[in-house]
Amino acid sequence: MTLAEAQRRHARLVSEVREHDHAYYVLARPAVSDQEYDQLYRELADLETEFPELATSDSPTQRVGGQPLAGFAPVHHAVPMLSLENSYSEAELMDFVRRVQRLLPGETLEWSVEPKIDGVAVSLRYEDGRLVLGATRGDGATGDDITANLRTVRSVPLRLRPPQDAAPGDPGDLFSSVHPAPIPGVLEVRAEVFMTRSGFRKLNAEREDAGEEPFVNPRNAAAGSLKQLDSRVVARRPLHLVVHGLGEVSGGGAPATQMAMVGWLRGFGFRAAERLWCCRSAEEIAVALRELDGLRSKFDYETDGAVVKLNAFALRTRVGATSKAPRWAMAYKFSAEQAETRLRAITIQVGRTGALTPVAELDPVFLSGSTISRATLHNEEELRRKDVRVGDTVVIEKAGEVIPAVVRVRVDQRTGSEQPFDFPRTCPVCGSRVSREQGEAGEGVVWRCANPDCAAQVRGRIEHWCARGAMDIDGAGEVLVAQLVERGLVRDPADLYRLNLEEVAGLERMGQKSAANFLAGIEASKQRDLWRLIFGLGILHVGAGVAKALARSFATLDDLFAASQTELTRVEDIGETIACSLLRWHGDPRNRDLIGRLRKAGLNFQSALHQAAAAAGPLAGKTWVLTGTLPSLTREEATARIEALGGRVTGAVSRKTDFVLAGIDPGSKLAKARKLGIRVLDEAEFRRMEPSAGFSADNRAETD
């Protein structure tokens, strides 16, 4: 292929991949199957490898992130990024509406009402249609250059799409007509970057599996992600972007109203809020707020209120702004369900990685359907910021309607008897020194016990090894593990395989039969597949998903630990952080000794996942998602069966999903799979997937 031919083909491929990305990430209406998309993407990537001069910064292949930065450069905003005045009172909001009307006597006013997404404000600057700069708000006048990180967010256009006439059913139909218009020479858009609720839950589960500190909430997770100096980390985070305003615009006709602007920006390829209201009175605004409050639980992102704006830009100019906030907009925040209770004590939990976590011990209080008696305080930094003291009356709510959180302290109810909490500088369990460790942005500072023989860490590691998701040793509950550690019978997982019946039966509440069953479970665990052993070792950053990825790529545990950092990072989902953690873990003589004793005990070091992948079974290379309750198979059994046939099971439906196995009460995953055209099977169809059954791996959904 000549360079001229490559340039023509490259231009066509770039155009097609951009259109498919827009259909999937912005409109949620994919036009092709995952297989067809992957073929186009691979051809584009291969072409850029053969002709490196074609790989421009706005190519769809450039979203994976690059080398870490030394720091963020400052950015001066051409148009200041002002904050909004907030109110929790609908009466105050209506006073605001009347105040603006007084400033514009005789004018008939229209107002836009949109969800207030709990995310991070950013500015995106496009010159001649190409993204050249992305920045944080900072102090409103100057922010940080986070262009490299924003390039990895799939809903951020790297190059603007030439707008088209709004097609029937297009979201632009909700607003004023969208007509073909020239792309401005300079276009700055103001937007909110957020993490979805589902993505946040999955990310935190992965972090906890890997022994990492979970994020406090989706907003902190999004903010922490955008402050990463390594954009490759950001590329793996479930971030999205919604536009809501304009900065500098020149060289193109900007719309005259907020509602028209939303349609205009959507025409260029941006994602906007899925629901907006145009109101002509305070009464209509009140109705819109009630409708939004009823809808927001269905959104896959945190929405803590609404933003009410004067619709006409010309009238905004007449109303003006203060040095901090515009006079033509206000954020109205919904009141979350909260409760007040007394904080009786603050205790410290020590996890299996040594992390010290403060926990608020509360007088029990009923909130959002359950009785709450404990709430995490996350870390020392969070405790200090909120000035939480023992004896305080505190306000709690369920963060994301799931996790109990201390929102604030009722300082006005203090009597003087409340006591500040001194965060320990030694481990409360073993008395060893603790070291201060700065987590990722958004996590705060983590204190860790430096003693690997700390009883709390030992208990945590043994519980993790025995857990259902790891080596699955029946009967190894917290009470039994605690006794084994306290009696000095077990210090690490290898010690489990030296236990005898007399030792176990001599423990409290353990008879001969219970002890025999526990030892039988230990013996059965010797045959568990390699990925379970890798996960069970509790290596920092290595969760179940990472363990499976490693077991698919390496035939034995010895092969894994013989691999170099470069070889490890070639494995799917394995970056430098995980690779370094693996090498560091195996570099510790204590851990190498543990491996030797596990080998001597007769544990399986062979990977069935690797064998299944190498055998190219009927599901080789296919990604599955399970949803609902199957008639006769558990999730674990179905997952094992899929993996035995060479497939891979993930937790979320996406463009890369090939099949969905659906049972009773499948939930939103089934709806998303059908929208994406992914093939859905029930258990009966799944059970017919034997190699001799002539199973077809075509993932397109069957239609009537």
Secondary structure, DSSP 8 states (H G I E B T S, - for coil): --HHHHHHHHHHHHHHHHHHHIIIIISS---S-HHHHHHHHHHHHHHHHHSGGG--TTSGGGGS--S--S---EEE-SS------EES-HHHHHHHHHHHHHHSTT----EEEEEEE-SEEEEEEEETTEEEEEEE-TTSSEEEB-HHHHTT-TTS-SB--------TT-GGGGSS--------SEEEEEEEEEE-HHHHHHHHHHHHHTT----SSHHHHHHHHHT-S-HHHHHTS-EEEEEEEEEEEESS---SBHHHHHHHHHHTT--B-S--EEESSHHHHHHHHHHHHHHGGGSSS-EEEEEEEESBHHHHHHH-B-SSSBTTEEEEE----EEEEEEEEEEEEE-TT-EEEEEEEEEEEEETTEEEEEEE--SHHHHHHTT-EET-EEEEEEETTTEEEEEEE-GGG--S--EE----SB-TTT--BEEEEE-STTT-EEEEE--TT-HHHHHHHHHHHHSTTTT--TT--HHHHHHHHHTTS-SSHHHHTT--HHHHHTSTT--HHHHHHHHHHHHHHTTS-HHHHHHHTT-TT--HHHHHHHHHH-SBHHHHHH--HHHHHTSTT--HHHHHHHHHHHHSHHHHHHHHHHHHTT---B-HHHHHHHTT-TTTT-EEEEESB-SS--HHHHHHHHHHTT-EEESS--TT--EEEE-BS-THHHHHHHHHTBEEE-HHHHHT--GGGT-----B----
